[in-house]
Amino acid sequence: MSANGLITVSSAFGPDETMKRLEAEVLAKGMTVFARVDHAAGAAGAGLLLRPTDLLIFGAAKGGTPLMQAAQTIGIDLPLKALVWQDEAGKTFLSYNDPAYLTHRHGLADQAKSVVNAITGALEAMAAKATTAP
């Protein structure tokens, strides 16, 4: 489990390509993309500057529902989210919540272990494919 509940990996690609690759991986895993939030566009609409910062909200009922059946409060942290962002030096990163941290937060750490392991593996694989050159 990550110390602060956030996992961040650097990307070999720019923000647009990283997000495109991530979304393709999410869909390839049979998950649903619920929304994409372009924070930089929102900032621009308010007359403010923000480096590329794009949020993907996605998930699958088969993964999230068992967790919510055990503790409905985890619904505040579901569906899953991944943030593709660019730092001041122009480096792109992909960040997402650590599933183990989320289940610990809602008191499910032990009873949700198999579900958490599956979600963690899927997120790690998707993040790797989205951020690593073939």
Residue pairs with C-beta under 8 A, 6 or more apart in sequence:
1 98
1 100
1 101
1 104
2 98
2 100
2 101
4 101
5 97
5 98
5 101
5 102
5 105
6 95
6 96
6 97
6 98
7 95
7 96
7 97
7 98
7 123
7 127
8 93
8 94
8 95
9 93
9 94
9 95
9 127
9 128
9 131
10 91
10 92
10 93
10 131
11 18
11 84
11 91
11 92
11 93
11 94
11 130
11 131
12 131
12 132
12 133
13 21
13 92
13 130
13 131
13 133
14 52
14 86
14 92
15 52
15 54
15 84
15 85
15 86
15 92
16 52
18 84
18 92
18 94
18 130
18 131
19 36
19 54
19 56
19 84
19 130
21 129
21 130
21 131
22 56
22 82
22 84
22 94
22 126
22 127
22 130
23 33
23 36
23 56
25 125
25 126
25 129
25 130
26 33
26 56
26 58
26 126
27 33
29 60
29 122
29 126
30 60
31 58
31 59
31 60
32 58
32 59
32 60
32 79
33 56
33 57
33 58
34 57
34 58
34 59
34 79
35 55
35 56
35 57
36 54
36 55
36 56
36 57
37 54
37 55
37 57
38 53
38 54
39 50
39 53
39 54
39 55
40 50
40 51
40 52
40 53
40 54
42 50
43 49
43 50
44 50
51 85
51 86
51 87
51 88
52 84
52 85
52 86
52 92
53 83
53 84
53 85
53 86
54 83
54 84
54 85
55 81
55 82
55 83
55 84
56 81
56 82
56 83
56 84
57 79
57 80
57 81
58 79
58 80
58 81
58 82
59 78
59 79
59 80
63 115
63 118
63 119
63 122
64 74
64 78
64 79
64 80
66 112
66 115
67 74
67 78
67 103
67 106
67 108
67 112
67 115
68 74
68 75
68 78
70 108
70 111
70 112
71 106
71 107
71 108
73 106
74 102
74 103
74 105
74 106
74 108
77 97
77 102
77 105
77 106
80 96
80 97
80 119
80 123
81 96
81 97
82 94
82 95
82 96
82 123
82 126
82 127
83 94
83 95
83 96
84 92
84 93
84 94
85 92
85 93
85 95
86 92
86 93
87 93
92 131
94 127
94 130
94 131
96 123
96 127
98 120
99 116
99 119
99 120
99 123
100 109
100 116
100 120
103 109
103 112
103 116
